[in-house]
């Protein structure tokens, strides 16, 4: 089980079914299993090929066409993904680096795993990013670079002290103002020499096969980790307009125009390797197996977290599961007063609406959880139902107070409804379930 407190949360049969659906979603994005099942090295006519399975088609790479093969991982989960692929490549791999949020213990001498901080970059990130830059600068035209680009890379990749200072300020100010990930990353791309296609330019003229794990709504590959290998259409002027929109002064920042010369991208192939559709498809299949009718509400759900589930709850019918995926936003009137994340706030906001309107949910379950197991805390998210409201009432807790104070983690910690998950899955943003029994 990836949900580590599954048994504790499964207080009745309906909860167990909802948790089994969530577990199926996690299983579909289990890093080691996904990479191992999708990537194989096969010998065909005495030539070694890396075969990558991609939703009904295959990417076939003749490894013998290259003198050297390098591997770079960037973002949350990239270290385990890189290690798994390094083992598959075996002697074919020349060298590699993976930059992640957690240290991965490995005896693979060809792969160096580095740790950076997230969501705010630090000096650690600069040291690690410079090592990646040094490796990619050494590449020649007969070399192959395979990358795993994952969510979190926008913060982890930080090449200079000047960028570090500006990135920290931008993240704090734009997040507090309610900017979406596209806006945030547009600005971050133009503060960096490696984002926004910068890595492709540094690695030129090598061949790049970039395996991208999308954590953004709509799967715009340029937004994942701020698109280090993707041609970026935005400009410095776009970044400045976003700052203006949120009343920030562009003169306080040093902008860097991203590479626009198409030659840097001729030998680059950006591949959508995993996304939230993989998790939602698995949850859909599990829901049907458990006897439910299934509807997918959205794979690109956005908006205010506390309001996200309410339209789904209103539409949910008996014997039905409604699934969604995306990335909501928590807007603060001032600085957050408590502990919590998008997912716990999403469930708490729904419970507040249910309580205020005296909406009947005796036969319903609502869940929201992050795919990589960390919802701005050690928890992945929360599960909510009439038992949650009953427990809160017994404890004398008003969910409205906890929502107003941004204390969603504390609320579900007290009701014992926090979801904890092993940190072994790809980050494909957030997953949501609304379920009603017959």
KOLVEX-58081 format. One line per field, with one value per residue (C-alpha): residue number from 0; residue in three letters; x, y, z. Coordinates in steps of 0.05 Angstrom, whole numbers. Layout:
! residues N
num <- [NUM,...]
residuo <- [ALA,...]
x <- [X,...]
y <- [Y,...]
z <- [Z,...]
! end
This chain:
! residues 438
num <- [0,1,2,3,4,5,6,7,8,9,10,11,12,13,14,15,16,17,18,19,20,21,22,23,24,25,26,27,28,29,30,31,32,33,34,35,36,37,38,39,40,41,42,43,44,45,46,47,48,49,50,51,52,53,54,55,56,57,58,59,60,61,62,63,64,65,66,67,68,69,70,71,72,73,74,75,76,77,78,79,80,81,82,83,84,85,86,87,88,89,90,91,92,93,94,95,96,97,98,99,100,101,102,103,104,105,106,107,108,109,110,111,112,113,114,115,116,117,118,119,120,121,122,123,124,125,126,127,128,129,130,131,132,133,134,135,136,137,138,139,140,141,142,143,144,145,146,147,148,149,150,151,152,153,154,155,156,157,158,159,160,161,162,163,164,165,166,167,168,169,170,171,172,173,174,175,176,177,178,179,180,181,182,183,184,185,186,187,188,189,190,191,192,193,194,195,196,197,198,199,200,201,202,203,204,205,206,207,208,209,210,211,212,213,214,215,216,217,218,219,220,221,222,223,224,225,226,227,228,229,230,231,232,233,234,235,236,237,238,239,240,241,242,243,244,245,246,247,248,249,250,251,252,253,254,255,256,257,258,259,260,261,262,263,264,265,266,267,268,269,270,271,272,273,274,275,276,277,278,279,280,281,282,283,284,285,286,287,288,289,290,291,292,293,294,295,296,297,298,299,300,301,302,303,304,305,306,307,308,309,310,311,312,313,314,315,316,317,318,319,320,321,322,323,324,325,326,327,328,329,330,331,332,333,334,335,336,337,338,339,340,341,342,343,344,345,346,347,348,349,350,351,352,353,354,355,356,357,358,359,360,361,362,363,364,365,366,367,368,369,370,371,372,373,374,375,376,377,378,379,380,381,382,383,384,385,386,387,388,389,390,391,392,393,394,395,396,397,398,399,400,401,402,403,404,405,406,407,408,409,410,411,412,413,414,415,416,417,418,419,420,421,422,423,424,425,426,427,428,429,430,431,432,433,434,435,436,437]
residuo <- [UNK,UNK,UNK,UNK,UNK,UNK,UNK,UNK,UNK,UNK,UNK,UNK,UNK,UNK,UNK,UNK,UNK,UNK,UNK,UNK,UNK,UNK,UNK,UNK,UNK,UNK,UNK,UNK,UNK,UNK,UNK,UNK,UNK,UNK,UNK,UNK,UNK,UNK,UNK,UNK,UNK,UNK,UNK,UNK,UNK,UNK,UNK,UNK,UNK,UNK,UNK,UNK,UNK,UNK,UNK,UNK,UNK,UNK,UNK,UNK,UNK,UNK,UNK,UNK,UNK,UNK,UNK,UNK,UNK,UNK,UNK,UNK,UNK,UNK,UNK,UNK,UNK,UNK,UNK,UNK,UNK,UNK,UNK,UNK,UNK,UNK,UNK,UNK,UNK,UNK,UNK,UNK,UNK,UNK,UNK,UNK,UNK,UNK,UNK,UNK,UNK,UNK,UNK,UNK,UNK,UNK,UNK,UNK,UNK,UNK,UNK,UNK,UNK,UNK,UNK,UNK,UNK,UNK,UNK,UNK,UNK,UNK,UNK,UNK,UNK,UNK,UNK,UNK,UNK,UNK,UNK,UNK,UNK,UNK,UNK,UNK,UNK,UNK,UNK,UNK,UNK,UNK,UNK,UNK,UNK,UNK,UNK,UNK,UNK,UNK,UNK,UNK,UNK,UNK,UNK,UNK,UNK,UNK,UNK,UNK,UNK,UNK,UNK,UNK,UNK,UNK,UNK,UNK,UNK,UNK,UNK,UNK,UNK,UNK,UNK,UNK,UNK,UNK,UNK,UNK,UNK,UNK,UNK,UNK,UNK,UNK,UNK,UNK,UNK,UNK,UNK,UNK,UNK,UNK,UNK,UNK,UNK,UNK,UNK,UNK,UNK,UNK,UNK,UNK,UNK,UNK,UNK,UNK,UNK,UNK,UNK,UNK,UNK,UNK,UNK,UNK,UNK,UNK,UNK,UNK,UNK,UNK,UNK,UNK,UNK,UNK,UNK,UNK,UNK,UNK,UNK,UNK,UNK,UNK,UNK,UNK,UNK,UNK,UNK,UNK,UNK,UNK,UNK,UNK,UNK,UNK,UNK,UNK,UNK,UNK,UNK,UNK,UNK,UNK,UNK,UNK,UNK,UNK,UNK,UNK,UNK,UNK,UNK,UNK,UNK,UNK,UNK,UNK,UNK,UNK,UNK,UNK,UNK,UNK,UNK,UNK,UNK,UNK,UNK,UNK,UNK,UNK,UNK,UNK,UNK,UNK,UNK,UNK,UNK,UNK,UNK,UNK,UNK,UNK,UNK,UNK,UNK,UNK,UNK,UNK,UNK,UNK,UNK,UNK,UNK,UNK,UNK,UNK,UNK,UNK,UNK,UNK,UNK,UNK,UNK,UNK,UNK,UNK,UNK,UNK,UNK,UNK,UNK,UNK,UNK,UNK,UNK,UNK,UNK,UNK,UNK,UNK,UNK,UNK,UNK,UNK,UNK,UNK,UNK,UNK,UNK,UNK,UNK,UNK,UNK,UNK,UNK,UNK,UNK,UNK,UNK,UNK,UNK,UNK,UNK,UNK,UNK,UNK,UNK,UNK,UNK,UNK,UNK,UNK,UNK,UNK,UNK,UNK,UNK,UNK,UNK,UNK,UNK,UNK,UNK,UNK,UNK,UNK,UNK,UNK,UNK,UNK,UNK,UNK,UNK,UNK,UNK,UNK,UNK,UNK,UNK,UNK,UNK,UNK,UNK,UNK,UNK,UNK,UNK,UNK,UNK,UNK,UNK,UNK,UNK,UNK,UNK,UNK,UNK,UNK,UNK,UNK,UNK,UNK,UNK,UNK,UNK,UNK,UNK,UNK,UNK,UNK,UNK,UNK,UNK,UNK,UNK,UNK,UNK,UNK,UNK,UNK,UNK,UNK,UNK,UNK,UNK,UNK]
x <- [0,25,-26,11,-48,-99,-126,-135,-173,-217,-268,-325,-335,-349,-285,-248,-274,-254,-185,-177,-193,-140,-90,-101,-84,-20,-2,-6,47,94,162,200,143,128,199,213,150,157,232,270,337,330,379,352,396,457,442,419,355,322,247,201,126,81,5,-4,62,136,198,256,326,386,438,494,487,519,590,568,501,486,427,402,343,311,254,215,221,275,328,290,269,341,368,316,334,409,401,364,417,473,541,511,507,569,550,491,465,397,374,316,287,307,374,372,419,451,513,508,575,552,495,506,444,442,393,363,311,238,195,248,317,381,456,450,410,463,518,477,453,525,544,488,510,583,561,517,569,616,569,589,548,553,528,458,427,366,330,275,241,193,152,192,248,231,254,310,344,379,446,468,464,428,376,369,351,302,270,256,224,182,156,135,103,67,43,15,-19,-53,-15,-23,34,38,48,99,139,138,173,221,242,266,309,349,401,379,302,259,300,367,389,378,423,477,475,477,496,481,417,366,309,270,221,173,128,74,48,13,-58,-64,5,41,111,142,113,140,202,199,216,292,292,230,229,198,151,147,190,219,160,111,147,145,70,57,96,56,-9,9,37,110,164,203,262,276,293,346,314,347,318,311,342,299,346,312,379,385,321,329,358,313,251,206,163,102,123,72,14,-48,-88,-49,-71,-143,-150,-128,-177,-232,-218,-218,-283,-317,-288,-320,-388,-392,-411,-354,-350,-287,-301,-235,-162,-143,-181,-161,-189,-196,-182,-239,-290,-262,-302,-370,-394,-373,-411,-474,-470,-454,-510,-521,-473,-427,-355,-333,-258,-216,-143,-109,-79,-120,-98,-101,-107,-87,-116,-50,4,-22,-39,-35,-10,-39,-38,-83,-112,-129,-159,-199,-232,-242,-274,-323,-341,-354,-401,-436,-444,-468,-521,-539,-525,-534,-471,-486,-471,-414,-339,-295,-220,-165,-92,-26,7,77,54,69,13,57,66,82,10,-14,-84,-148,-211,-278,-348,-403,-356,-308,-362,-386,-316,-306,-372,-352,-286,-321,-286,-318,-290,-305,-255,-201,-214,-210,-145,-115,-108,-133,-76,-92,-166,-156,-100,-150,-205,-154,-170,-103,-78,-6,29,98,140,152,105,112,86,27,-7,-70,-123,-195,-251,-325,-362,-435,-461,-524]
y <- [0,69,102,85,97,61,16,72,114,57,64,35,0,63,96,33,36,109,93,34,81,130,73,53,124,122,54,82,134,93,117,52,11,62,70,-5,-21,34,31,-29,-39,-90,-118,-116,-139,-134,-62,-38,3,39,27,75,58,118,109,66,84,74,118,77,103,69,74,51,117,154,155,173,172,218,222,285,285,350,356,316,242,250,215,150,154,166,110,62,81,80,7,-7,27,-9,-4,40,98,143,189,223,273,278,338,322,344,280,245,177,124,91,50,66,101,129,169,225,245,316,349,419,457,468,510,564,554,559,557,481,490,535,484,427,468,488,414,400,459,434,364,389,439,380,346,337,327,251,248,232,266,234,277,266,334,334,383,423,435,509,518,466,495,558,575,642,680,737,688,658,724,743,674,673,742,724,659,692,754,720,661,708,749,686,681,615,568,592,663,644,601,654,702,649,629,700,702,641,617,544,548,566,524,544,472,455,512,492,419,438,405,339,300,307,260,293,251,300,285,338,369,427,436,424,391,451,421,490,500,435,456,520,480,473,434,466,524,582,629,680,742,789,835,780,771,845,849,794,833,895,857,840,909,888,932,900,946,905,844,827,793,743,731,657,625,638,608,546,510,495,453,414,353,359,315,331,272,272,211,212,259,260,224,161,165,184,127,77,107,103,30,14,52,10,-53,-33,-25,51,93,141,213,254,325,356,339,413,436,504,559,572,509,515,519,465,405,437,434,360,345,378,337,270,218,153,98,147,168,236,244,306,327,394,447,495,559,582,658,690,755,765,716,645,636,561,497,463,455,459,390,394,463,435,382,430,482,430,409,481,489,424,446,516,490,429,386,312,271,208,164,206,210,268,265,309,289,306,254,259,252,322,374,430,385,313,294,282,309,290,248,278,253,255,219,277,328,284,279,354,367,320,357,424,445,493,477,549,576,528,547,621,612,567,511,454,408,419,405,338,320,325,287,234,243,263,219,197,166,139,188,142,169,219,289,299,352,338,284,289,239,250,186,170,101,70]
z <- [0,-18,29,93,141,96,151,200,150,125,182,141,74,35,59,41,-30,-37,-11,-58,-116,-91,-82,-155,-176,-136,-165,-236,-221,-178,-204,-203,-232,-287,-311,-308,-347,-399,-413,-441,-475,-531,-581,-652,-710,-665,-646,-578,-575,-517,-526,-489,-488,-494,-495,-556,-590,-579,-580,-608,-596,-628,-573,-619,-658,-600,-573,-502,-465,-406,-359,-322,-274,-250,-201,-149,-162,-215,-173,-167,-241,-262,-219,-248,-319,-303,-284,-348,-390,-353,-387,-442,-392,-389,-331,-298,-246,-213,-172,-125,-59,-23,-19,-53,-27,-87,-102,-177,-187,-255,-225,-176,-136,-109,-61,-67,-28,-49,-57,-42,-73,-32,-40,-46,-109,-140,-127,-156,-217,-233,-234,-284,-327,-325,-348,-404,-429,-440,-490,-563,-626,-623,-551,-525,-465,-434,-383,-332,-322,-263,-223,-172,-221,-226,-154,-155,-217,-195,-226,-196,-130,-166,-191,-121,-90,-145,-148,-73,-76,-138,-108,-43,-75,-133,-92,-39,-93,-122,-188,-224,-241,-314,-291,-238,-285,-341,-294,-267,-338,-351,-288,-309,-359,-355,-354,-414,-462,-432,-419,-492,-512,-462,-487,-561,-608,-571,-582,-526,-509,-453,-413,-380,-321,-323,-259,-294,-319,-393,-397,-427,-427,-425,-356,-325,-285,-327,-390,-390,-456,-488,-536,-498,-534,-477,-474,-422,-437,-418,-351,-338,-353,-302,-249,-267,-261,-189,-173,-171,-201,-258,-246,-183,-225,-276,-336,-383,-453,-467,-530,-592,-644,-671,-683,-609,-611,-677,-641,-581,-571,-512,-493,-445,-404,-347,-329,-285,-339,-322,-249,-265,-316,-263,-213,-264,-278,-203,-193,-246,-216,-150,-184,-192,-252,-266,-291,-302,-282,-304,-316,-310,-249,-224,-180,-106,-66,-16,-72,-118,-96,-86,-160,-161,-97,-124,-188,-155,-159,-123,-144,-178,-172,-199,-210,-222,-226,-228,-184,-142,-108,-36,-31,34,60,96,115,127,201,204,172,111,36,-25,-15,59,46,-13,31,90,45,19,90,110,51,69,141,124,75,117,56,68,58,99,38,9,12,-11,-20,-47,-46,-79,-123,-94,-22,5,10,37,97,113,95,24,34,70,68,91,105,158,206,200,217,275,304,297,333,390,397,397,332,282,213,192,242,218,145,160,197,142,193,150,171,245,233,198,246,303,267,245,171,142,85,90,30,14,-25,-84,-138,-193,-182,-229,-187,-146,-150,-125,-112,-97,-85,-67,-48,-75]
! end
